[in-house]
């Protein structure tokens, strides 16, 4: 069975740092692009960062550029999100996503290979 398990969330002060981890199992990790999303109360879920299957290319939301870094270790089946200079607006539940990026979102196969973790809470507050 497919599993994505996030860890590393918690309470930090503004300006602080956290590193999130997402451990994957039950599928061929190296064939999947990985993403971090977040959702704050009352807001839409938003893409924070993603990384291609071999880790050669990354993409970030404008709001986190220069502060967050996504990386992956295919030997450990794990993707990371290093978060520095944290702000109160970064407070959200952070979710790990895996997708092979081979199917259109309109394809019947898309949801079959779109995997999500349960999320980890990040709170940035004094």
C-alpha positions, 0 to 999 in steps of 0.5 A: 500500500502507498504511504506518504508520512510527513514529519518535522512540523511544530511551533517556531518563532518568527525568523526561525527554521524547520525542516519537514520530511516526507517518507514514501513507500509502496511505489517507485519513488524515483519515478514520481515528481514530489511537491509540498502544498500547504493550507491555512485556515480559511484559505485555498490549498496552495503549491509551495514547492515541487521537484522533478523525479531525479531532483534536477529541477525545482519550482517555488511559490513566490511567497517562499522563494529565497526562504524555502528549499525542496530536496529529495533523496531517492535512495531514502525515498524521502523528500524534504522542505527546509524552511528558513526565515519563517513568518506567521503567514507560513502557518498552515498544514503542510502536505506531501504529494507524489505524482508521476506527471505522465497523465493529464488531469482529465485522464482517468489514470490521474487520480489513480497515481496522485498520492497525498500524505496526511499533513503536518502542522507548522505554526509560526508564532510568538 
